[in-house]
Amino acid sequence: MIVAAAHLVSAAQSPSARAKDLYDRARDLERRGNAAGALSLLWEAAGLAPADGNIQNDLGRALERIGALDAAADAYRAAADAPSAPASASRNLVLALVKAGRSSEAIARAAAGVEQGPADADRWFILGLAKADVDVEGAIDSFHRALVLNPRHGLAQYNLALVLDRADRVEAAVDALHAAATLEARPEISYTLGSIYWHQGDLDQAVKALTDATAARPDYADALILLGTVLNAGGNVKGAASALERAIRLRPDLPAPHIVLARTLTKAGDEKGAQRESAEAERLRELSENSRKAAALTAAGVQQLDARDTLVAADCFRRAIGTFEAFAPAHYQLGRALDTLGQHEEARKEFARAQQLNPALVPPR
């Protein structure tokens, strides 16, 4: 009777109210570090409110974080085209397209934005981001145009430095980074300076810059990994291990700190420890790859579910589970599909498995 009453409560909710409830719960899970649980709820919320820019934008971020870049781009596109588009949606879409190897699509979209608002510094900045990997001179020109329109555009100045560094114009890149620091103090600036100094062989300067980055942002895992790498290269095995262990505590999902820690332990003569870290790095690499594949299949299934092609959706979810059985969102979404098909007992089993893998994934009521 209690379950039946819960179903009635859910049925009484409008799609927009249900979407808001799911979105609020997803944000709460995200704050508590439960990214997989948040992703499942964001998928469901986005299906109920496809024109809600904030939901779509956050769904894109969640998908991008696990490497499902094409699905992330679809979510960002929906966010950017929403009636009330979040300010970051267009930039997020362009970056996701670039990461997915779809730079030409990113450039076309960003160029269209510039045509619509040629006096808007942000639009030139986004075009620079789109060109950064395939047209260095074009990217530099776009960032310069953004800075002419808004000389205090810190992100344009910082990304100009990144492109200059990529083009081996190191002195110009360092100057641009220092200019960016005068506009806005960002830990990423110290991180990038540390990377440049490391590649130049100036380990002391690299350590100083990276230490500044981690002091400004204690949870900056990438900076800790690079700091560990530089300290290891300079023979400071104890300092390197400390930095890498901090990175592992912050991001236990990343293979990179385990790889560098294995090298550090080898240098320290701890072969057993090095083998342990290498094995953990390989386990995490495989886990990340399988999770990415499962997420892509689940995203395809959610699209079919939203289009009411439930049988095809269920097949996508089953393929995702076959790729990575422990991917809780796939079980949760398969439960939704089976419930729609009237296979309530099978749906209950999938919801139960999802909740077993991730206790925050409470079956929908």
C-alpha positions in Angstrom: 0.0 0.0 0.0 2.9 2.4 0.8 4.4 1.7 -2.6 1.1 2.3 -4.3 0.7 5.6 -2.5 4.2 6.7 -3.6 3.3 6.0 -7.2 0.2 8.1 -6.9 2.3 11.0 -5.4 4.7 10.7 -8.4 1.9 10.6 -10.9 0.4 13.8 -9.4 3.7 15.7 -10.2 3.8 17.6 -13.4 6.8 16.9 -15.7 8.4 20.3 -14.8 7.9 19.7 -11.1 9.4 16.2 -11.3 12.3 17.6 -13.4 13.0 20.2 -10.8 12.9 17.7 -8.0 15.3 15.4 -9.9 17.6 18.3 -10.7 17.7 19.5 -7.1 18.6 15.9 -5.9 21.2 15.6 -8.6 22.9 18.9 -7.5 22.9 17.6 -3.9 24.5 14.3 -5.0 27.1 16.2 -7.0 28.0 18.4 -4.0 28.5 15.2 -2.0 30.8 13.7 -4.6 28.3 11.1 -6.0 28.8 11.9 -9.7 27.3 8.7 -11.0 24.1 9.2 -9.0 23.8 12.8 -10.1 24.3 11.7 -13.8 21.4 9.2 -13.6 19.0 11.9 -12.2 20.2 14.5 -14.7 19.4 12.2 -17.6 15.9 11.7 -16.3 15.4 15.4 -15.6 16.7 16.4 -19.0 14.2 14.1 -20.6 11.3 15.7 -18.7 12.5 19.3 -19.3 14.4 19.3 -22.6 14.3 23.1 -22.9 15.7 23.7 -19.4 19.2 25.2 -20.1 20.5 24.7 -16.6 19.6 21.0 -16.5 21.1 20.4 -20.0 24.3 22.3 -19.1 24.9 20.4 -15.9 24.1 17.1 -17.8 26.8 18.1 -20.3 29.3 18.7 -17.6 28.6 15.3 -16.0 28.9 13.5 -19.3 32.1 15.4 -20.2 33.7 14.5 -16.9 33.4 10.8 -17.7 34.6 11.2 -21.3 31.2 10.8 -23.1 32.1 13.8 -25.3 29.6 13.4 -28.1 26.7 13.0 -25.6 28.0 16.0 -23.7 28.0 18.1 -26.9 24.4 17.2 -27.5 23.5 18.3 -24.0 25.5 21.5 -24.3 23.8 22.2 -27.6 20.4 21.8 -26.0 21.5 24.2 -23.2 22.9 26.8 -25.7 19.7 26.7 -27.7 17.4 26.9 -24.7 15.2 30.0 -24.3 17.1 30.9 -21.1 20.6 29.6 -22.1 23.2 29.6 -19.3 26.1 32.0 -20.0 28.6 29.2 -20.2 26.7 26.9 -22.5 28.1 28.1 -25.8 31.6 27.9 -24.5 31.1 24.5 -23.0 29.6 23.3 -26.3 32.6 24.5 -28.3 35.1 23.0 -25.9 33.3 19.6 -25.9 33.3 19.6 -29.7 37.0 20.4 -29.9 37.8 17.6 -27.4 35.7 15.2 -29.4 37.7 16.0 -32.5 34.9 18.0 -34.1 36.8 21.3 -34.5 35.3 22.2 -37.8 31.8 22.1 -36.2 33.0 24.1 -33.3 34.5 26.7 -35.5 31.4 27.0 -37.6 29.2 27.5 -34.6 31.6 30.0 -33.0 32.0 31.9 -36.2 28.3 32.2 -36.6 28.2 33.7 -33.1 30.8 36.3 -34.1 28.8 37.3 -37.1 25.8 37.9 -34.9 27.8 40.0 -32.4 31.1 41.2 -33.8 31.5 43.7 -30.9 31.1 41.0 -28.2 34.5 40.0 -26.7 33.2 36.7 -25.4 32.2 35.6 -28.9 35.7 36.2 -30.2 37.0 34.4 -27.2 34.9 31.4 -28.0 36.0 31.4 -31.6 39.6 31.4 -30.3 38.9 28.3 -28.2 37.4 26.6 -31.3 40.4 27.3 -33.4 43.1 26.6 -30.8 43.8 23.0 -31.8 43.7 23.4 -35.6 44.5 27.0 -36.5 47.0 28.6 -34.1 47.3 31.9 -36.0 43.5 32.2 -36.2 43.2 31.4 -32.5 45.8 34.0 -31.6 44.0 36.6 -33.8 40.6 35.8 -32.2 42.0 36.2 -28.6 43.7 39.5 -29.6 40.4 40.7 -31.0 38.7 39.7 -27.7 41.3 41.7 -25.7 40.9 44.7 -27.9 37.2 44.7 -27.2 37.8 43.9 -23.5 41.3 44.5 -22.3 40.4 42.9 -18.9 39.3 39.6 -20.4 41.4 37.4 -18.2 40.4 34.1 -19.8 41.2 35.4 -23.3 44.7 36.4 -22.0 45.2 33.1 -20.3 44.1 31.0 -23.4 46.3 33.2 -25.6 49.2 32.1 -23.4 48.3 28.5 -23.9 48.2 28.8 -27.7 51.5 30.7 -27.7 53.1 27.9 -25.6 51.7 25.3 -28.0 53.2 27.2 -30.9 56.6 27.1 -29.1 56.6 30.9 -28.6 57.6 30.4 -25.0 58.7 33.9 -24.1 55.5 35.4 -25.4 53.5 32.7 -23.6 55.2 33.6 -20.3 54.6 37.3 -20.9 50.9 36.5 -21.6 50.6 34.5 -18.4 52.1 37.3 -16.3 49.6 39.7 -18.0 46.8 37.3 -17.2 47.9 37.2 -13.6 47.6 40.9 -13.3 44.0 40.7 -14.5 42.8 37.7 -12.4 44.8 35.6 -10.0 44.1 32.0 -11.1 45.9 28.8 -9.9 45.8 27.6 -13.5 48.3 30.4 -14.4 50.8 29.1 -11.8 50.2 25.6 -13.1 50.9 26.5 -16.7 54.1 28.5 -15.7 55.2 25.4 -13.8 54.7 23.3 -16.8 56.7 25.7 -19.0 59.5 25.9 -16.5 59.6 22.1 -16.2 59.9 21.6 -20.0 62.7 24.2 -20.0 64.5 22.2 -17.4 64.2 24.9 -14.7 63.0 22.6 -11.9 63.4 25.1 -9.1 61.1 27.6 -10.8 58.7 24.8 -11.8 58.4 23.6 -8.1 57.8 27.2 -6.9 55.1 27.8 -9.5 53.4 24.5 -8.8 53.6 25.0 -5.1 51.9 28.4 -5.5 49.2 26.7 -7.6 48.5 24.0 -4.9 48.6 26.6 -2.1 46.0 28.7 -3.9 43.8 25.6 -4.6 44.6 22.7 -2.2 42.4 20.4 -4.1 44.2 21.0 -7.5 45.0 17.4 -8.3 46.6 18.1 -11.7 49.0 20.5 -10.1 49.9 18.0 -7.4 50.5 15.3 -10.1 52.8 17.6 -12.0 54.5 18.8 -8.8 55.2 15.1 -8.0 56.6 14.6 -11.4 58.9 17.5 -11.2 60.1 16.6 -7.6 60.8 13.1 -8.8 62.8 14.3 -11.7 64.8 16.5 -9.3 65.5 13.5 -7.0 63.2 14.6 -4.1 61.5 11.2 -3.8 59.9 11.9 -0.5 58.4 15.2 -1.6 57.2 13.6 -4.9 55.5 10.7 -3.1 53.8 13.1 -0.7 52.4 15.2 -3.5 51.2 12.2 -5.5 49.6 10.6 -2.5 47.6 13.9 -1.9 46.5 13.8 -5.6 45.3 10.2 -5.1 43.3 11.1 -2.1 41.7 13.9 -4.0 41.1 12.0 -7.2 41.1 8.2 -6.5 39.7 7.6 -10.0 42.8 8.9 -11.9 45.5 6.5 -13.2 48.1 9.3 -13.7 49.2 9.8 -10.1 49.6 6.0 -9.6 51.8 5.9 -12.8 54.1 8.6 -11.5 54.1 7.2 -8.0 55.2 3.8 -9.4 58.2 5.6 -11.1 59.0 7.4 -7.8 58.9 4.2 -5.8 61.1 2.5 -8.3 63.7 5.2 -7.9 63.4 4.8 -4.1 64.1 1.0 -4.5 60.5 -0.1 -3.5 59.8 -2.5 -6.4 56.9 -4.1 -4.6 55.2 -0.8 -4.0 55.9 0.3 -7.6 54.3 -2.9 -9.0 51.3 -2.3 -6.8 50.9 1.3 -8.1 51.3 0.2 -11.7 48.7 -2.5 -11.3 46.3 0.1 -9.8 46.9 2.5 -12.6 46.1 -0.2 -15.2 42.9 -1.1 -13.2 41.8 2.5 -13.2 42.6 3.0 -16.8 40.4 0.0 -17.8 37.7 1.1 -15.4 37.7 4.6 -17.0 37.6 3.3 -20.5 34.7 0.8 -19.8 32.8 3.5 -17.9 33.2 5.9 -20.9 31.9 3.3 -23.3 29.0 2.4 -21.0 28.1 6.1 -20.6 28.1 6.6 -24.4 25.7 3.6 -24.8 23.5 4.8 -21.9 23.4 8.3 -23.4 22.2 6.8 -26.7 19.6 4.8 -24.9 18.3 7.8 -23.0 17.9 9.6 -26.4 15.8 6.7 -27.6 13.8 6.6 -24.4 13.0 10.3 -24.7 12.0 9.6 -28.3 9.6 6.9 -27.0 11.5 4.1 -28.8 11.7 2.1 -25.7 12.7 -1.3 -27.1 15.8 0.2 -28.8 16.5 2.2 -25.6 16.4 -1.0 -23.5 18.8 -2.7 -26.0 21.3 0.2 -25.6 21.1 -0.1 -21.8 21.7 -3.8 -21.9 24.7 -3.3 -24.2 26.0 -0.7 -21.7 25.6 -3.2 -18.9 27.4 -5.8 -21.0 30.3 -3.4 -21.4 30.5 -2.5 -17.8 28.2 -4.3 -15.4 28.9 -2.0 -12.5 27.7 1.1 -14.3 24.8 2.0 -12.0 23.2 4.6 -14.4 22.7 1.9 -17.1 20.8 -0.3 -14.6 18.7 2.6 -13.5 17.8 3.7 -17.0 17.0 0.1 -18.0 14.7 0.0 -15.1 12.9 3.0 -16.4 12.6 1.4 -19.9 11.3 -1.9 -18.6 8.8 -0.1 -16.4 7.5 1.7 -19.5 7.2 -1.6 -21.3 5.1 -3.0 -18.4 7.8 -5.4 -17.3 7.6 -4.2 -13.7 9.2 -7.1 -12.0 12.3 -7.0 -14.3 12.3 -3.2 -13.8 12.3 -3.7 -10.0 15.4 -5.9 -10.3 17.3 -3.3 -12.4 16.4 -0.5 -10.0 17.5 -2.7 -7.1 20.8 -3.4 -8.8 21.3 0.3 -9.5 20.7 1.1 -5.8 23.0 -1.7 -4.7 25.8 -0.2 -6.8 24.9 3.4 -5.8 22.6 3.7 -2.8 21.6 7.3 -3.8 19.8 5.9 -6.8 16.4 5.4 -5.2 13.8 3.9 -7.6 11.4 6.4 -9.0 8.1 6.5 -7.3 
